[in-house]
């Protein structure tokens, strides 16, 4: 995650989550946010057990994990 400031995990089968990812990609002009599907086995490496317990979005930024709406609002600021 060295080139990224944050990583956003999202439910890869959720249309709303996928739309959020497309939107964040459009507004993240400097490419500071990395993305990973919660269904990806590697998500657990970053998010631990939370990756299997949440079916929305998670954001890891500065070693702090944000959940759902907090994660979304943090992405947009």
N, CA, C and O atoms as a CHARMM CRD file, in Angstrom:
* protein
*
  308
    1    1 UNK  N      0.83000  -1.19100   0.00000 PROA 1      0.00000
    2    1 UNK  CA     0.00000   0.00000   0.00000 PROA 1      0.00000
    3    1 UNK  C      0.86900   1.24600   0.00000 PROA 1      0.00000
    4    1 UNK  O      0.36300   2.32800   0.29600 PROA 1      0.00000
    5    2 UNK  N      2.11800   1.14600  -0.31000 PROA 2      0.00000
    6    2 UNK  CA     3.05400   2.25400  -0.18400 PROA 2      0.00000
    7    2 UNK  C      2.69600   3.46700  -1.03800 PROA 2      0.00000
    8    2 UNK  O      2.85200   4.59500  -0.57200 PROA 2      0.00000
    9    3 UNK  N      2.23300   3.28300  -2.24300 PROA 3      0.00000
   10    3 UNK  CA     1.91300   4.42600  -3.08900 PROA 3      0.00000
   11    3 UNK  C      0.52600   4.98600  -2.80000 PROA 3      0.00000
   12    3 UNK  O      0.16400   6.04400  -3.31400 PROA 3      0.00000
   13    4 UNK  N     -0.24100   4.29200  -1.99300 PROA 4      0.00000
   14    4 UNK  CA    -1.60600   4.69800  -1.69500 PROA 4      0.00000
   15    4 UNK  C     -1.70400   5.23600  -0.27000 PROA 4      0.00000
   16    4 UNK  O     -0.97000   4.80800   0.62100 PROA 4      0.00000
   17    5 UNK  N     -2.61300   6.17100  -0.07200 PROA 5      0.00000
   18    5 UNK  CA    -2.86300   6.71400   1.26600 PROA 5      0.00000
   19    5 UNK  C     -3.92900   5.90600   1.99200 PROA 5      0.00000
   20    5 UNK  O     -3.98400   5.90300   3.22200 PROA 5      0.00000
   21    6 UNK  N     -4.77100   5.22500   1.23300 PROA 6      0.00000
   22    6 UNK  CA    -5.88600   4.48900   1.83800 PROA 6      0.00000
   23    6 UNK  C     -6.25600   3.31500   0.93800 PROA 6      0.00000
   24    6 UNK  O     -5.92100   3.27900  -0.24600 PROA 6      0.00000
   25    7 UNK  N     -6.95500   2.36000   1.54000 PROA 7      0.00000
   26    7 UNK  CA    -7.47700   1.23900   0.75800 PROA 7      0.00000
   27    7 UNK  C     -8.95900   1.08900   1.09200 PROA 7      0.00000
   28    7 UNK  O     -9.35000   1.06500   2.25900 PROA 7      0.00000
   29    8 UNK  N     -9.75700   0.98900   0.05900 PROA 8      0.00000
   30    8 UNK  CA   -11.20600   0.85700   0.19900 PROA 8      0.00000
   31    8 UNK  C    -11.61500  -0.55800  -0.18800 PROA 8      0.00000
   32    8 UNK  O    -11.38500  -1.00000  -1.31400 PROA 8      0.00000
   33    9 UNK  N    -12.22500  -1.26100   0.76300 PROA 9      0.00000
   34    9 UNK  CA   -12.75400  -2.59800   0.49600 PROA 9      0.00000
   35    9 UNK  C    -14.25200  -2.47100   0.28600 PROA 9      0.00000
   36    9 UNK  O    -14.92900  -1.75800   1.02700 PROA 9      0.00000
   37   10 UNK  N    -14.76600  -3.15100  -0.70800 PROA 10     0.00000
   38   10 UNK  CA   -16.17200  -3.01700  -1.06600 PROA 10     0.00000
   39   10 UNK  C    -16.76600  -4.37600  -1.40700 PROA 10     0.00000
   40   10 UNK  O    -16.05300  -5.30600  -1.78400 PROA 10     0.00000
   41   11 UNK  N    -18.07600  -4.47200  -1.26900 PROA 11     0.00000
   42   11 UNK  CA   -18.79300  -5.69300  -1.62500 PROA 11     0.00000
   43   11 UNK  C    -18.85100  -5.76900  -3.14500 PROA 11     0.00000
   44   11 UNK  O    -19.55400  -4.99100  -3.78900 PROA 11     0.00000
   45   12 UNK  N    -18.11600  -6.70200  -3.70400 PROA 12     0.00000
   46   12 UNK  CA   -17.99200  -6.80900  -5.15200 PROA 12     0.00000
   47   12 UNK  C    -19.25500  -7.22500  -5.87800 PROA 12     0.00000
   48   12 UNK  O    -19.31900  -7.11200  -7.10200 PROA 12     0.00000
   49   13 UNK  N    -20.26300  -7.70300  -5.16400 PROA 13     0.00000
   50   13 UNK  CA   -21.51300  -8.09800  -5.81400 PROA 13     0.00000
   51   13 UNK  C    -22.61500  -7.06300  -5.62400 PROA 13     0.00000
   52   13 UNK  O    -23.72600  -7.23700  -6.12300 PROA 13     0.00000
   53   14 UNK  N    -22.31100  -5.98800  -4.90400 PROA 14     0.00000
   54   14 UNK  CA   -23.28800  -4.93000  -4.63600 PROA 14     0.00000
   55   14 UNK  C    -23.18100  -3.84000  -5.70300 PROA 14     0.00000
   56   14 UNK  O    -22.12600  -3.22800  -5.86600 PROA 14     0.00000
   57   15 UNK  N    -24.26200  -3.60300  -6.41900 PROA 15     0.00000
   58   15 UNK  CA   -24.25600  -2.57800  -7.47000 PROA 15     0.00000
   59   15 UNK  C    -23.98600  -1.18900  -6.91200 PROA 15     0.00000
   60   15 UNK  O    -23.28200  -0.39800  -7.53900 PROA 15     0.00000
   61   16 UNK  N    -24.52800  -0.88700  -5.75500 PROA 16     0.00000
   62   16 UNK  CA   -24.29600   0.42200  -5.14500 PROA 16     0.00000
   63   16 UNK  C    -22.82400   0.58300  -4.76600 PROA 16     0.00000
   64   16 UNK  O    -22.24000   1.64400  -4.98700 PROA 16     0.00000
   65   17 UNK  N    -22.22800  -0.45200  -4.20100 PROA 17     0.00000
   66   17 UNK  CA   -20.80300  -0.40600  -3.84400 PROA 17     0.00000
   67   17 UNK  C    -19.93600  -0.22900  -5.09300 PROA 17     0.00000
   68   17 UNK  O    -18.97400   0.53900  -5.08100 PROA 17     0.00000
   69   18 UNK  N    -20.27600  -0.93200  -6.15800 PROA 18     0.00000
   70   18 UNK  CA   -19.52000  -0.80300  -7.40500 PROA 18     0.00000
   71   18 UNK  C    -19.66300   0.59300  -8.00300 PROA 18     0.00000
   72   18 UNK  O    -18.71000   1.12400  -8.57300 PROA 18     0.00000
   73   19 UNK  N    -20.83700   1.18500  -7.87800 PROA 19     0.00000
   74   19 UNK  CA   -21.03300   2.56000  -8.35000 PROA 19     0.00000
   75   19 UNK  C    -20.19300   3.53100  -7.52100 PROA 19     0.00000
   76   19 UNK  O    -19.62500   4.48200  -8.05800 PROA 19     0.00000
   77   20 UNK  N    -20.11700   3.28900  -6.22300 PROA 20     0.00000
   78   20 UNK  CA   -19.27700   4.11700  -5.35800 PROA 20     0.00000
   79   20 UNK  C    -17.82100   4.03500  -5.79400 PROA 20     0.00000
   80   20 UNK  O    -17.14100   5.05800  -5.87900 PROA 20     0.00000
   81   21 UNK  N    -17.34200   2.84500  -6.06800 PROA 21     0.00000
   82   21 UNK  CA   -15.95500   2.66700  -6.50000 PROA 21     0.00000
   83   21 UNK  C    -15.70200   3.43000  -7.80000 PROA 21     0.00000
   84   21 UNK  O    -14.69200   4.12300  -7.92400 PROA 21     0.00000
   85   22 UNK  N    -16.59800   3.31000  -8.75200 PROA 22     0.00000
   86   22 UNK  CA   -16.43400   4.04400 -10.02400 PROA 22     0.00000
   87   22 UNK  C    -16.40000   5.55100  -9.78800 PROA 22     0.00000
   88   22 UNK  O    -15.62400   6.26000 -10.42800 PROA 22     0.00000
   89   23 UNK  N    -17.24000   6.04900  -8.87000 PROA 23     0.00000
   90   23 UNK  CA   -17.27200   7.47300  -8.54900 PROA 23     0.00000
   91   23 UNK  C    -15.96100   7.90300  -7.88700 PROA 23     0.00000
   92   23 UNK  O    -15.38700   8.92700  -8.25700 PROA 23     0.00000
   93   24 UNK  N    -15.49400   7.13600  -6.92300 PROA 24     0.00000
   94   24 UNK  CA   -14.25100   7.49200  -6.22800 PROA 24     0.00000
   95   24 UNK  C    -13.07300   7.46800  -7.20000 PROA 24     0.00000
   96   24 UNK  O    -12.19000   8.32100  -7.11700 PROA 24     0.00000
   97   25 UNK  N    -13.04900   6.52200  -8.10200 PROA 25     0.00000
   98   25 UNK  CA   -11.98200   6.48300  -9.11000 PROA 25     0.00000
   99   25 UNK  C    -11.99900   7.77100  -9.93800 PROA 25     0.00000
  100   25 UNK  O    -10.94700   8.33500 -10.23900 PROA 25     0.00000
  101   26 UNK  N    -13.18300   8.22400 -10.29800 PROA 26     0.00000
  102   26 UNK  CA   -13.29600   9.46900 -11.08900 PROA 26     0.00000
  103   26 UNK  C    -12.80300  10.68900 -10.33300 PROA 26     0.00000
  104   26 UNK  O    -12.16800  11.55800 -10.92900 PROA 26     0.00000
  105   27 UNK  N    -13.07700  10.77900  -9.04000 PROA 27     0.00000
  106   27 UNK  CA   -12.70100  11.99300  -8.29900 PROA 27     0.00000
  107   27 UNK  C    -11.30800  11.90100  -7.67500 PROA 27     0.00000
  108   27 UNK  O    -10.75500  12.92000  -7.26300 PROA 27     0.00000
  109   28 UNK  N    -10.74100  10.71600  -7.59900 PROA 28     0.00000
  110   28 UNK  CA    -9.41100  10.52000  -7.01300 PROA 28     0.00000
  111   28 UNK  C     -8.35500  10.70700  -8.09700 PROA 28     0.00000
  112   28 UNK  O     -7.72300   9.74700  -8.53800 PROA 28     0.00000
  113   29 UNK  N     -8.17400  11.94600  -8.51700 PROA 29     0.00000
  114   29 UNK  CA    -7.28800  12.25800  -9.65100 PROA 29     0.00000
  115   29 UNK  C     -5.83600  11.86400  -9.40300 PROA 29     0.00000
  116   29 UNK  O     -5.11200  11.55700 -10.35000 PROA 29     0.00000
  117   30 UNK  N     -5.40100  11.86700  -8.14500 PROA 30     0.00000
  118   30 UNK  CA    -4.00700  11.52800  -7.83400 PROA 30     0.00000
  119   30 UNK  C     -3.81600  10.04500  -7.54400 PROA 30     0.00000
  120   30 UNK  O     -2.69500   9.60800  -7.28400 PROA 30     0.00000
  121   31 UNK  N     -4.88700   9.26900  -7.58500 PROA 31     0.00000
  122   31 UNK  CA    -4.78800   7.82900  -7.37200 PROA 31     0.00000
  123   31 UNK  C     -4.29600   7.44500  -5.99100 PROA 31     0.00000
  124   31 UNK  O     -3.45600   6.55600  -5.85000 PROA 31     0.00000
  125   32 UNK  N     -4.81100   8.10700  -4.98100 PROA 32     0.00000
  126   32 UNK  CA    -4.36400   7.87000  -3.60600 PROA 32     0.00000
  127   32 UNK  C     -5.11100   6.73200  -2.91800 PROA 32     0.00000
  128   32 UNK  O     -4.70500   6.28900  -1.84400 PROA 32     0.00000
  129   33 UNK  N     -6.19600   6.25400  -3.52100 PROA 33     0.00000
  130   33 UNK  CA    -7.00100   5.20500  -2.90000 PROA 33     0.00000
  131   33 UNK  C     -6.89100   3.92600  -3.72900 PROA 33     0.00000
  132   33 UNK  O     -7.10100   3.92300  -4.94200 PROA 33     0.00000
  133   34 UNK  N     -6.55700   2.84800  -3.03700 PROA 34     0.00000
  134   34 UNK  CA    -6.52800   1.51400  -3.65300 PROA 34     0.00000
  135   34 UNK  C     -7.86400   0.83700  -3.35100 PROA 34     0.00000
  136   34 UNK  O     -8.55200   1.21000  -2.40100 PROA 34     0.00000
  137   35 UNK  N     -8.22200  -0.14300  -4.14700 PROA 35     0.00000
  138   35 UNK  CA    -9.51200  -0.82300  -4.00500 PROA 35     0.00000
  139   35 UNK  C     -9.29900  -2.32700  -3.94200 PROA 35     0.00000
  140   35 UNK  O     -8.41600  -2.88200  -4.59600 PROA 35     0.00000
  141   36 UNK  N    -10.13900  -2.96900  -3.13000 PROA 36     0.00000
  142   36 UNK  CA   -10.13300  -4.42600  -3.06100 PROA 36     0.00000
  143   36 UNK  C    -11.54500  -4.89700  -2.73200 PROA 36     0.00000
  144   36 UNK  O    -12.22600  -4.31500  -1.88800 PROA 36     0.00000
  145   37 UNK  N    -11.96700  -5.94100  -3.39700 PROA 37     0.00000
  146   37 UNK  CA   -13.27300  -6.52000  -3.12600 PROA 37     0.00000
  147   37 UNK  C    -13.21600  -7.29500  -1.81300 PROA 37     0.00000
  148   37 UNK  O    -12.21900  -7.95700  -1.52300 PROA 37     0.00000
  149   38 UNK  N    -14.26900  -7.21300  -1.03000 PROA 38     0.00000
  150   38 UNK  CA   -14.33400  -7.97300   0.21500 PROA 38     0.00000
  151   38 UNK  C    -14.30700  -9.47700  -0.05000 PROA 38     0.00000
  152   38 UNK  O    -13.95200 -10.25700   0.83400 PROA 38     0.00000
  153   39 UNK  N    -14.67600  -9.88300  -1.24900 PROA 39     0.00000
  154   39 UNK  CA   -14.65900 -11.29500  -1.60400 PROA 39     0.00000
  155   39 UNK  C    -13.24300 -11.78700  -1.93900 PROA 39     0.00000
  156   39 UNK  O    -13.01100 -12.99400  -2.01400 PROA 39     0.00000
  157   40 UNK  N    -12.31800 -10.88000  -2.13600 PROA 40     0.00000
  158   40 UNK  CA   -10.93200 -11.23500  -2.42300 PROA 40     0.00000
  159   40 UNK  C    -10.28300 -11.76900  -1.14500 PROA 40     0.00000
  160   40 UNK  O    -10.41000 -11.15700  -0.08500 PROA 40     0.00000
  161   41 UNK  N     -9.59900 -12.88800  -1.23800 PROA 41     0.00000
  162   41 UNK  CA    -8.95000 -13.48900  -0.06700 PROA 41     0.00000
  163   41 UNK  C     -7.95000 -12.54300   0.59300 PROA 41     0.00000
  164   41 UNK  O     -7.72100 -12.63300   1.79900 PROA 41     0.00000
  165   42 UNK  N     -7.36200 -11.65100  -0.17200 PROA 42     0.00000
  166   42 UNK  CA    -6.37400 -10.71600   0.37900 PROA 42     0.00000
  167   42 UNK  C     -6.99400  -9.63300   1.25200 PROA 42     0.00000
  168   42 UNK  O     -6.27900  -8.98300   2.01500 PROA 42     0.00000
  169   43 UNK  N     -8.30400  -9.42200   1.16000 PROA 43     0.00000
  170   43 UNK  CA    -8.96200  -8.38600   1.96900 PROA 43     0.00000
  171   43 UNK  C     -8.75900  -8.64000   3.45300 PROA 43     0.00000
  172   43 UNK  O     -8.63100  -7.70100   4.23900 PROA 43     0.00000
  173   44 UNK  N     -8.72900  -9.89900   3.83200 PROA 44     0.00000
  174   44 UNK  CA    -8.52600 -10.24200   5.24000 PROA 44     0.00000
  175   44 UNK  C     -7.14400  -9.81300   5.73000 PROA 44     0.00000
  176   44 UNK  O     -6.97000  -9.52400   6.91400 PROA 44     0.00000
  177   45 UNK  N     -6.16400  -9.76800   4.83100 PROA 45     0.00000
  178   45 UNK  CA    -4.82100  -9.30900   5.21500 PROA 45     0.00000
  179   45 UNK  C     -4.84100  -7.86400   5.68500 PROA 45     0.00000
  180   45 UNK  O     -4.09700  -7.49700   6.59400 PROA 45     0.00000
  181   46 UNK  N     -5.67500  -7.05100   5.08000 PROA 46     0.00000
  182   46 UNK  CA    -5.75900  -5.63300   5.42500 PROA 46     0.00000
  183   46 UNK  C     -6.78800  -5.35800   6.52100 PROA 46     0.00000
  184   46 UNK  O     -6.55800  -4.52500   7.39700 PROA 46     0.00000
  185   47 UNK  N     -7.91800  -6.05700   6.47100 PROA 47     0.00000
  186   47 UNK  CA    -9.05300  -5.71600   7.32300 PROA 47     0.00000
  187   47 UNK  C     -9.38500  -6.75900   8.38200 PROA 47     0.00000
  188   47 UNK  O    -10.32700  -6.58000   9.15400 PROA 47     0.00000
  189   48 UNK  N     -8.62700  -7.83800   8.42200 PROA 48     0.00000
  190   48 UNK  CA    -8.85100  -8.87400   9.42200 PROA 48     0.00000
  191   48 UNK  C    -10.24800  -9.46600   9.32700 PROA 48     0.00000
  192   48 UNK  O    -10.79400  -9.62700   8.23600 PROA 48     0.00000
  193   49 UNK  N    -10.81900  -9.78800  10.47700 PROA 49     0.00000
  194   49 UNK  CA   -12.14600 -10.40800  10.52600 PROA 49     0.00000
  195   49 UNK  C    -13.24600  -9.50800   9.98500 PROA 49     0.00000
  196   49 UNK  O    -14.27900  -9.99900   9.52900 PROA 49     0.00000
  197   50 UNK  N    -13.03700  -8.19800  10.03100 PROA 50     0.00000
  198   50 UNK  CA   -14.05700  -7.26000   9.54200 PROA 50     0.00000
  199   50 UNK  C    -14.37700  -7.50300   8.07100 PROA 50     0.00000
  200   50 UNK  O    -15.49800  -7.24600   7.63100 PROA 50     0.00000
  201   51 UNK  N    -13.40600  -7.99600   7.30800 PROA 51     0.00000
  202   51 UNK  CA   -13.62600  -8.25400   5.87900 PROA 51     0.00000
  203   51 UNK  C    -14.71800  -9.28700   5.65900 PROA 51     0.00000
  204   51 UNK  O    -15.43000  -9.22700   4.65700 PROA 51     0.00000
  205   52 UNK  N    -14.86000 -10.22300   6.56800 PROA 52     0.00000
  206   52 UNK  CA   -15.87700 -11.25300   6.42400 PROA 52     0.00000
  207   52 UNK  C    -17.18300 -10.91300   7.12000 PROA 52     0.00000
  208   52 UNK  O    -18.18500 -11.60200   6.93000 PROA 52     0.00000
  209   53 UNK  N    -17.18100  -9.86300   7.92000 PROA 53     0.00000
  210   53 UNK  CA   -18.36200  -9.52000   8.70400 PROA 53     0.00000
  211   53 UNK  C    -19.17200  -8.37400   8.12700 PROA 53     0.00000
  212   53 UNK  O    -20.34400  -8.21200   8.46600 PROA 53     0.00000
  213   54 UNK  N    -18.56600  -7.58200   7.26300 PROA 54     0.00000
  214   54 UNK  CA   -19.24000  -6.41800   6.69100 PROA 54     0.00000
  215   54 UNK  C    -19.54500  -6.70300   5.23300 PROA 54     0.00000
  216   54 UNK  O    -18.70700  -7.25500   4.52100 PROA 54     0.00000
  217   55 UNK  N    -20.72900  -6.33600   4.78100 PROA 55     0.00000
  218   55 UNK  CA   -21.05300  -6.50100   3.36300 PROA 55     0.00000
  219   55 UNK  C    -21.41100  -5.15300   2.76400 PROA 55     0.00000
  220   55 UNK  O    -22.41000  -5.00700   2.06100 PROA 55     0.00000
  221   56 UNK  N    -20.58200  -4.18700   3.05500 PROA 56     0.00000
  222   56 UNK  CA   -20.75700  -2.83100   2.55800 PROA 56     0.00000
  223   56 UNK  C    -19.37600  -2.32800   2.14100 PROA 56     0.00000
  224   56 UNK  O    -18.78200  -2.87200   1.21100 PROA 56     0.00000
  225   57 UNK  N    -18.86200  -1.31100   2.80600 PROA 57     0.00000
  226   57 UNK  CA   -17.52800  -0.79800   2.50300 PROA 57     0.00000
  227   57 UNK  C    -16.73500  -0.58400   3.78100 PROA 57     0.00000
  228   57 UNK  O    -17.28500  -0.29400   4.84300 PROA 57     0.00000
  229   58 UNK  N    -15.42900  -0.73600   3.64400 PROA 58     0.00000
  230   58 UNK  CA   -14.47700  -0.47200   4.71300 PROA 58     0.00000
  231   58 UNK  C    -13.36400   0.38200   4.13600 PROA 58     0.00000
  232   58 UNK  O    -13.00100   0.23200   2.96900 PROA 58     0.00000
  233   59 UNK  N    -12.82800   1.26600   4.94100 PROA 59     0.00000
  234   59 UNK  CA   -11.70700   2.09100   4.50700 PROA 59     0.00000
  235   59 UNK  C    -10.61200   2.00100   5.54600 PROA 59     0.00000
  236   59 UNK  O    -10.86800   2.15400   6.74100 PROA 59     0.00000
  237   60 UNK  N     -9.39500   1.75300   5.10100 PROA 60     0.00000
  238   60 UNK  CA    -8.22700   1.75500   5.97300 PROA 60     0.00000
  239   60 UNK  C     -7.38500   2.95700   5.59400 PROA 60     0.00000
  240   60 UNK  O     -6.87400   3.04900   4.47800 PROA 60     0.00000
  241   61 UNK  N     -7.24700   3.88100   6.54200 PROA 61     0.00000
  242   61 UNK  CA    -6.49300   5.10700   6.30600 PROA 61     0.00000
  243   61 UNK  C     -5.70500   5.43300   7.56600 PROA 61     0.00000
  244   61 UNK  O     -6.28300   5.54500   8.64700 PROA 61     0.00000
  245   62 UNK  N     -4.39800   5.58500   7.43800 PROA 62     0.00000
  246   62 UNK  CA    -3.52600   5.86400   8.58400 PROA 62     0.00000
  247   62 UNK  C     -3.73100   4.85600   9.71200 PROA 62     0.00000
  248   62 UNK  O     -3.79600   5.22500  10.88500 PROA 62     0.00000
  249   63 UNK  N     -3.83100   3.59100   9.34500 PROA 63     0.00000
  250   63 UNK  CA    -4.00400   2.48400  10.29800 PROA 63     0.00000
  251   63 UNK  C     -5.29500   2.57400  11.11300 PROA 63     0.00000
  252   63 UNK  O     -5.40800   1.94500  12.16500 PROA 63     0.00000
  253   64 UNK  N     -6.25600   3.34400  10.63900 PROA 64     0.00000
  254   64 UNK  CA    -7.57300   3.43100  11.27100 PROA 64     0.00000
  255   64 UNK  C     -8.59500   2.86200  10.29300 PROA 64     0.00000
  256   64 UNK  O     -8.60000   3.21200   9.11200 PROA 64     0.00000
  257   65 UNK  N     -9.46200   1.97900  10.79500 PROA 65     0.00000
  258   65 UNK  CA   -10.48500   1.37800   9.95000 PROA 65     0.00000
  259   65 UNK  C    -11.80700   2.11900  10.12600 PROA 65     0.00000
  260   65 UNK  O    -12.27400   2.34000  11.24400 PROA 65     0.00000
  261   66 UNK  N    -12.39300   2.49500   9.00000 PROA 66     0.00000
  262   66 UNK  CA   -13.68700   3.17100   8.98800 PROA 66     0.00000
  263   66 UNK  C    -14.70100   2.23100   8.34500 PROA 66     0.00000
  264   66 UNK  O    -14.38600   1.52500   7.38700 PROA 66     0.00000
  265   67 UNK  N    -15.90200   2.22900   8.87300 PROA 67     0.00000
  266   67 UNK  CA   -16.95300   1.32600   8.43000 PROA 67     0.00000
  267   67 UNK  C    -18.07500   2.08100   7.72700 PROA 67     0.00000
  268   67 UNK  O    -18.43500   3.19000   8.12200 PROA 67     0.00000
  269   68 UNK  N    -18.61200   1.47900   6.70200 PROA 68     0.00000
  270   68 UNK  CA   -19.83700   1.87200   6.01700 PROA 68     0.00000
  271   68 UNK  C    -19.89900   3.37600   5.73000 PROA 68     0.00000
  272   68 UNK  O    -19.05100   3.88100   4.99400 PROA 68     0.00000
  273   69 UNK  N    -20.87000   4.10600   6.28300 PROA 69     0.00000
  274   69 UNK  CA   -21.02800   5.51700   5.93000 PROA 69     0.00000
  275   69 UNK  C    -19.82300   6.35300   6.35400 PROA 69     0.00000
  276   69 UNK  O    -19.49100   7.33000   5.68300 PROA 69     0.00000
  277   70 UNK  N    -19.16200   5.98900   7.45400 PROA 70     0.00000
  278   70 UNK  CA   -17.93500   6.69500   7.85500 PROA 70     0.00000
  279   70 UNK  C    -16.84700   6.51100   6.80800 PROA 70     0.00000
  280   70 UNK  O    -16.09300   7.43900   6.51400 PROA 70     0.00000
  281   71 UNK  N    -16.77100   5.31000   6.24800 PROA 71     0.00000
  282   71 UNK  CA   -15.77700   5.03200   5.21100 PROA 71     0.00000
  283   71 UNK  C    -16.06400   5.85100   3.95500 PROA 71     0.00000
  284   71 UNK  O    -15.15000   6.39300   3.33400 PROA 71     0.00000
  285   72 UNK  N    -17.32300   5.93300   3.59500 PROA 72     0.00000
  286   72 UNK  CA   -17.71500   6.69600   2.39800 PROA 72     0.00000
  287   72 UNK  C    -17.41600   8.17300   2.58500 PROA 72     0.00000
  288   72 UNK  O    -16.81800   8.79900   1.70900 PROA 72     0.00000
  289   73 UNK  N    -17.82300   8.73900   3.71600 PROA 73     0.00000
  290   73 UNK  CA   -17.59100  10.16900   3.93000 PROA 73     0.00000
  291   73 UNK  C    -16.10200  10.48000   3.98800 PROA 73     0.00000
  292   73 UNK  O    -15.67100  11.54000   3.53200 PROA 73     0.00000
  293   74 UNK  N    -15.31700   9.57200   4.54100 PROA 74     0.00000
  294   74 UNK  CA   -13.86400   9.76600   4.60600 PROA 74     0.00000
  295   74 UNK  C    -13.25700   9.74600   3.19700 PROA 74     0.00000
  296   74 UNK  O    -12.30800  10.48500   2.93200 PROA 74     0.00000
  297   75 UNK  N    -13.77500   8.93200   2.30800 PROA 75     0.00000
  298   75 UNK  CA   -13.29300   8.88100   0.92200 PROA 75     0.00000
  299   75 UNK  C    -13.54900  10.19000   0.18900 PROA 75     0.00000
  300   75 UNK  O    -12.76200  10.60600  -0.66100 PROA 75     0.00000
  301   76 UNK  N    -14.63200  10.81300   0.52200 PROA 76     0.00000
  302   76 UNK  CA   -15.06600  11.99600  -0.21100 PROA 76     0.00000
  303   76 UNK  C    -14.47100  13.28900   0.31900 PROA 76     0.00000
  304   76 UNK  O    -14.71700  14.36200  -0.23100 PROA 76     0.00000
  305   77 UNK  N    -13.68300  13.19000   1.39300 PROA 77     0.00000
  306   77 UNK  CA   -13.06600  14.42000   1.94000 PROA 77     0.00000
  307   77 UNK  C    -11.60700  14.48200   1.63900 PROA 77     0.00000
  308   77 UNK  O    -10.93800  15.44200   2.02200 PROA 77     0.00000
